[in-house]
């Protein structure tokens, strides 16, 4: 299976806060700074492609977000979560944003615009003693925020256009707002703790029904 951890991690920056509400890991520039640095290994190869050789590159582990970067990434995340909600139909979306999802057409425009903001072309590499291969190469020198959003958007495009999209589910255990990939037929929740909460809730509902006169 392809590694879709980056786009899933972006969507899951909206999470349950442990107290019955929803928390946002990207609530301020410091949150985005921490998130980008945490995912530096996944981000840097793509972003370096977009920034191109001959620049300073995208040092994700030294990235510092500002309000502009925060707004751009949050807008992209809203588009990704709206398209995740579309992908899990006819099942319901995550309850975190079920009542305020972007229209699908608008979400597609946000995602595609971010992905296309940094044009790339195939570039042939042919090392001595080795076989030739093609690599994507940026045709411009975008700013770091544009490169970051392009890397995130293209990760989302790769996932949503691929076969693993059909495994995407919204977890509907009590208090959970996560999306996850269903890896085996009997998997109903994103993790064991959510499965335990869901089973307890079912037991309590059955107990209340039997106790009613």
C-alpha positions as CSV (number, residue, x, y, z in Angstrom):
1,X,0.0,0.0,0.0
2,X,1.2,3.5,-0.8
3,X,2.2,5.7,2.2
4,X,-0.6,8.1,2.7
5,X,0.4,9.1,6.2
6,X,1.0,12.8,5.3
7,X,-2.5,13.6,4.0
8,X,-4.1,11.6,6.7
9,X,-2.0,13.4,9.3
10,X,-3.1,16.7,7.9
11,X,-6.8,15.8,8.2
12,X,-6.3,14.5,11.7
13,X,-5.0,17.8,13.0
14,X,-8.7,18.1,13.8
15,X,-9.2,15.7,16.7
16,X,-11.2,15.0,19.8
17,X,-10.0,17.1,22.8
18,X,-10.6,14.5,25.4
19,X,-13.4,16.5,27.1
20,X,-16.3,16.1,24.7
21,X,-15.2,18.8,22.2
22,X,-12.9,19.2,19.2
23,X,-9.3,20.4,19.3
24,X,-7.3,21.9,16.4
25,X,-3.6,21.2,16.3
26,X,-3.3,24.1,13.8
27,X,-5.0,26.7,15.9
28,X,-2.0,29.1,15.6
29,X,1.3,29.5,13.8
30,X,3.1,27.7,16.6
31,X,0.9,24.6,16.0
32,X,1.7,24.6,12.3
33,X,5.4,25.0,13.0
34,X,5.4,22.0,15.3
35,X,3.3,19.9,12.8
36,X,5.6,20.7,9.8
37,X,8.7,19.9,11.8
38,X,7.2,16.6,13.0
39,X,6.5,15.6,9.4
40,X,9.8,16.9,8.0
41,X,10.9,13.5,6.6
42,X,7.7,13.2,4.5
43,X,7.6,16.8,3.4
44,X,11.1,17.6,2.4
45,X,11.6,15.4,-0.8
46,X,8.4,16.8,-2.4
47,X,9.0,20.4,-1.4
48,X,12.6,20.3,-2.5
49,X,11.4,19.1,-5.9
50,X,9.1,22.1,-6.2
51,X,11.8,24.6,-4.9
52,X,14.3,23.1,-7.4
53,X,18.0,22.7,-7.4
54,X,20.0,25.9,-6.9
55,X,17.8,27.2,-4.0
56,X,18.2,26.8,-0.3
57,X,15.6,24.0,-0.3
58,X,12.8,23.4,2.2
59,X,14.2,22.8,5.6
60,X,11.1,21.5,7.2
61,X,12.8,20.7,10.5
62,X,13.6,24.5,10.7
63,X,10.3,25.8,9.3
64,X,8.6,28.6,11.2
65,X,5.0,29.4,10.3
66,X,3.4,32.8,10.2
67,X,-0.3,33.8,9.8
68,X,-0.1,33.6,6.0
69,X,1.2,30.0,6.1
70,X,-1.4,29.1,8.7
71,X,-4.3,30.4,6.7
72,X,-3.1,28.7,3.5
73,X,-2.6,25.3,5.2
74,X,-5.9,25.5,7.1
75,X,-7.8,26.3,3.9
76,X,-6.2,23.3,2.2
77,X,-7.1,21.1,5.2
78,X,-10.7,22.2,4.9
79,X,-10.7,21.2,1.3
80,X,-9.1,17.8,2.1
81,X,-11.7,17.1,4.9
82,X,-14.6,18.1,2.6
83,X,-13.3,15.6,0.0
84,X,-12.7,12.9,2.6
85,X,-16.4,13.4,3.5
86,X,-17.3,12.9,-0.1
87,X,-15.1,9.8,-0.3
88,X,-16.9,8.0,2.6
89,X,-20.4,8.4,1.2
90,X,-22.9,7.0,1.6
91,X,-21.6,6.8,5.2
92,X,-21.7,10.0,7.2
93,X,-18.7,12.3,7.5
94,X,-16.7,13.1,10.6
95,X,-19.0,14.9,13.1
96,X,-16.3,17.5,13.6
97,X,-17.3,19.4,10.5
98,X,-20.3,17.7,9.2
99,X,-22.4,20.9,9.3
100,X,-19.8,23.2,7.8
101,X,-18.1,21.3,4.9
102,X,-17.0,23.2,1.8
103,X,-19.0,22.4,-1.3
104,X,-17.3,19.7,-3.2
105,X,-16.6,21.9,-6.3
106,X,-15.0,24.6,-4.1
107,X,-12.9,21.9,-2.3
108,X,-11.7,20.6,-5.6
109,X,-10.7,24.0,-6.8
110,X,-8.7,24.8,-3.6
111,X,-6.9,21.4,-3.8
112,X,-6.1,21.6,-7.5
113,X,-5.0,25.2,-7.4
114,X,-2.6,24.5,-4.6
115,X,-1.2,21.4,-6.5
116,X,-0.8,23.4,-9.7
117,X,0.8,26.4,-8.1
118,X,4.3,24.9,-8.7
119,X,4.6,23.5,-12.2
120,X,6.9,20.5,-12.6
121,X,8.3,18.7,-15.7
122,X,9.9,15.3,-16.0
123,X,13.7,15.4,-16.0
124,X,15.9,12.6,-17.2
125,X,18.7,11.4,-14.9
126,X,21.2,8.8,-16.2
127,X,24.0,8.0,-13.8
128,X,27.2,6.3,-15.1
129,X,26.8,2.6,-14.8
130,X,23.1,2.8,-14.0
131,X,19.8,2.9,-15.8
132,X,18.1,6.2,-16.8
133,X,15.1,7.4,-14.8
134,X,12.8,10.3,-14.8
135,X,12.2,12.6,-11.8
136,X,9.8,15.6,-11.4
137,X,11.6,18.9,-11.5
138,X,10.2,22.3,-10.5
139,X,10.2,24.9,-13.3
140,X,10.2,27.9,-11.0
141,X,11.3,29.0,-7.5
142,X,8.2,29.4,-5.4
143,X,8.2,30.7,-1.9
144,X,8.2,28.2,1.0
145,X,4.5,28.4,1.8
146,X,3.5,27.7,-1.9
147,X,5.9,24.8,-1.9
148,X,4.5,23.4,1.3
149,X,0.9,23.7,0.2
150,X,1.8,22.1,-3.2
151,X,3.4,19.1,-1.4
152,X,0.4,18.6,0.8
153,X,-2.1,19.1,-2.1
154,X,-0.3,16.6,-4.3
155,X,-0.2,14.1,-1.5
156,X,-4.0,14.5,-1.2
157,X,-4.5,14.1,-5.0
158,X,-2.4,10.9,-5.0
159,X,-4.5,9.5,-2.2
160,X,-7.9,10.6,-3.5
161,X,-7.2,9.4,-7.0
162,X,-5.9,6.0,-5.9
163,X,-7.4,2.7,-4.8
164,X,-6.9,3.3,-1.1
165,X,-9.5,6.0,-1.2
166,X,-12.1,3.2,-1.0
167,X,-10.7,2.2,2.4
168,X,-11.3,5.6,3.9
169,X,-13.9,5.7,6.8
170,X,-15.0,8.2,9.4
171,X,-14.8,6.8,12.9
172,X,-18.1,7.1,14.7
173,X,-17.1,5.8,18.1
174,X,-18.3,8.1,20.9
175,X,-16.4,11.4,20.8
176,X,-14.2,10.4,17.9
177,X,-13.8,12.7,14.9
178,X,-11.0,10.9,13.1
179,X,-10.8,9.5,9.5
180,X,-9.0,6.2,9.1
181,X,-8.2,3.5,6.5
182,X,-10.1,0.3,7.0
183,X,-7.4,-2.4,6.7
184,X,-9.5,-5.5,7.3
185,X,-13.1,-6.4,6.7
186,X,-14.1,-6.4,10.4
187,X,-12.6,-3.1,11.3
188,X,-15.2,-0.6,12.4
189,X,-13.2,2.0,14.3
190,X,-10.0,3.9,14.0
191,X,-8.3,2.1,16.9
192,X,-8.8,-0.2,19.9
193,X,-9.7,2.6,22.3
194,X,-12.5,3.7,20.1
195,X,-13.7,0.1,19.7
196,X,-13.8,-0.2,23.5
197,X,-15.8,3.0,23.8
198,X,-18.2,2.0,21.1
199,X,-18.8,-1.5,22.7
200,X,-19.4,0.1,26.1
201,X,-21.9,2.6,24.6
202,X,-23.8,-0.2,22.8
203,X,-23.9,-2.2,26.1
204,X,-25.2,0.8,27.9
205,X,-27.9,1.5,25.3
206,X,-29.1,-2.2,25.4
207,X,-29.1,-2.0,29.2
208,X,-31.3,1.1,29.2
209,X,-33.7,-0.4,26.7
210,X,-34.1,-3.5,28.8
211,X,-34.5,-1.4,31.9
212,X,-37.3,0.7,30.5
213,X,-40.8,-0.3,31.7
